[in-house]
Amino acid sequence: MASNLYIPKINKSAYKHYWSAALNELKHESIVAFDLWKAAGKPSIGPLYEGKNHAKYKYKLAIRDAAKLAEEDFSNDLYDVLCDKDYKQFWKTWKNKTKGSPTNIGSVCGSMIPQEIANKFADHFKQSFVSKMSAAGSVGVVDDESFNNDPHEIQKWMFSEDDVYKAINALQFGKAAGADGIFPEHIKHAHATLTIHLKCLFNLMLCHGYVPRSFGAGVIIPILKDK
């Protein structure tokens, strides 16, 4: 066929989804600097040697940053469609980013039969699961008797506004929201009175020995790592 003779073909994996014109320019600069260094006899010192290393470093650093940013965007896109419960769009996004390339797994814990592998996963999560009744006996609790004997003893366990303020400052930006849709940025940029409300909430939870059920809710996003 004429297309086989005149249309160049390369493997689809040669193109990276994060590639850009800026990376092409840095690649060209790195090649030019390398050719100049090679033409000068490959000196181990001097401006040509330093220029070659500098151009190579800039090129590799830009590739790493672009790949990292693309991976973060990919995870955020998957998270958004999962929160919307749009599973068709989830797999469409997944296939668009990964090009639909399958991941071949040789064996899992020595098993190569799909049914056996599924059973091993089921057994693993069954052992990891802890029921509420069994967890209640394993979680350490504050001794109520010590509080009854000395009402002031509980003051040692109380949170202060400074404790809450330090915890808020330790929050990191760019993290996914929980089931309530609240991001760390919401808490960090909130009014200062939020610290007082949170302190009261945590101390009430401590005094009454009760944690709201919604505090145990979370969002689990299973993402296949094919690297």
N, C-alpha and C positions, 0 to 999 in steps of 0.2 A: 504493500500500500504506500501511496505517496506520503501519507502522514508519518509513516515510520522512517522515511528517508529525510524529510525536511522539517519535521516538528521535534525539537529536542524534548526528551523525557527524563525526568528524575524521580526518585522515590519521594512519596509525599512526606515522609519523615524528615526530609532535608529542609522543609520549611517549618519554622517555629511560629506558633500563633502570636507570640509576643514580639516578633521581629518588626523593626521600624526603619524609616529612612535614616534616623539618627545613628542607629547601629551600623547601617551600611556605610555611612560616612566615617565612623570610627574604625570600621574594618579596613576601609580604603587607606586611611591615614596610617594605620598600623602596618599595612603591606608596603606602603611607600617608604616608611621609616626603616623597615626591615631591608628592603632592596638597597637603600642608600648605605646602610651599615654593611651589607654583604658586598656591595661594589667597592667599598673602601678597604676591603680586606678583613672584615670582621674584627675590628679593634676591640680590646677588652676594657678600654677607658676612653674618655673623651666625650664630646657633645653628641656624636653620632650614636655611640653606645647608649648613652643616657636617654637620648631621644627615642631610640628603638624600644627600650624598656618602658619608658613613660607612656608611649602610644599603646603598647601591648597591655599595660596595666589598666589604662583608661578603657580600653576595649573590653577586657574581661570583666572589669567592675561594672560596666554598663550592662553587659549581658546578664550578670548575676542579679542586678537590681531589677532589670526588666522581667526576668523570669520570676523573681519573688513577688513583684507587684501583680503579675498576671495570675499567679497561683492564689494570691489573696482575693483578687477580683472573682476568680472562679469559685472559691469557697463561699464568698458573699452571695454570688448569683444562685448557687445551689441552696443556700440557707433561705433566701427570699422566696423561692418557689416552693420550698418545703413548708415554710410558714403559711403560705397561701393554699397548701394542700393540693397544689397543681402538679400531680405526679407525671402527667404527660409532658409538661414543660420541663420538669426536672430531668427526665431521661433525654429530652431533646437537647437541653443545655449540656448534659453530660456527653452526649455523642458529638455535639458540635465542637466541644473543647478537646475531647480525646480522639476525635476522628473515628470513633466506633471501633478502635482496635481492641480485640479481645486479649485478656490476660490469661496466659496458660500457666496453671499451677500444677507442678508435678505431683506433689503429695503433701498431705497435712498430717503431721504426727504419724508418719509411716503408712497412711491410708491413701489410696488412689481412687477408690470407688466413691462416687458422689454421695450415695446414701450413708456410707460409713463416715464420711467427712461431716455430713449434716448431723449425724448422731453424736459425733465428738463435740461439735459446737453446742448442741443441746445439753449434753452432760456437763460441759464446762460452765455454762451459764446457770444451770440448775444448782451446781455447787456454789456458785458465786452469790446466788440469791439468798437474802436473809429476810425472813418474815418479820412483821411488826412485833409479834409476840416474842420471838426469840431475840430480837434486837433490844426489846425493853429490858431484858435481864442482863444483856452484855454491856449496855451503855452506862457509864458511871453517872450517878446523880448526886446532887448535894444532899447531905444528911439533914433531914428536916428536924431531927431531935436536937441538933446543935443550935438551930435557930430558935426553937422553943425555949431552950434553956437560957439563951442570951440573944434577945432581939437585935442587939447592936452588931451581932456577928455577921449578919447579912450585908452590912455596909461594906465589909471587906470585899464582897463579890460584886458590888454595884459598878456599873459603867459610868464614867464621867464624860462630859462633853469633849474633853481633850482626847479620850480614848476613841470616840466616834470620829472626831476630826482627823486623827492620825490614820484611822482605817480608810476614811474617804480619800485622803491624799495618796494612799498606797494603791488606789485603783488605777488600772492602766487603760488608756484610750485604745480604741480600735478593737475591742472585744465584742463578741456577739451578745445580744440581749437574751434574757431568760424568757420563761413562759409568760411573764407579765409585760414583756416588750420594753422594759426599762434598760437603757444602756448606761455604762459607767459615766458617759458624758452628761447624762441627765442629772445624776447625783452630784457630780463635781461642780457643775455650773448652776446648781440650784441655790435658792436663797439660804443665807446662813442659819435661819431658824430651823431648817431641816435637821441640823445636828441635834437640836433640842428635842425635836419630835422622835428622832431615831433613838436617842438616849432613853427617853421615857418608854418607848416601845420595848427595847431590849431589857430594861430593868423590870418591866411588868412581866415579860416572859420568864425572867429569872425568878421573880417572887412567886409567881403562880405555877411555875413548872409546866408551862404550856407553850408549844410552838405551833403557830397557824399551819394548817394543812397545806396552804399554797406555798409555804416556804420549802416544802419537799418536792415541789413540781419543777421539772426541768425539760429541756429540749435536747434530744439525742439525735444527732445527724450522722448516719452511717455513710462514710465516704471511702471508697475503695482506693487504696494506695498501691498503684501499680509500678512504683519505682523499685 
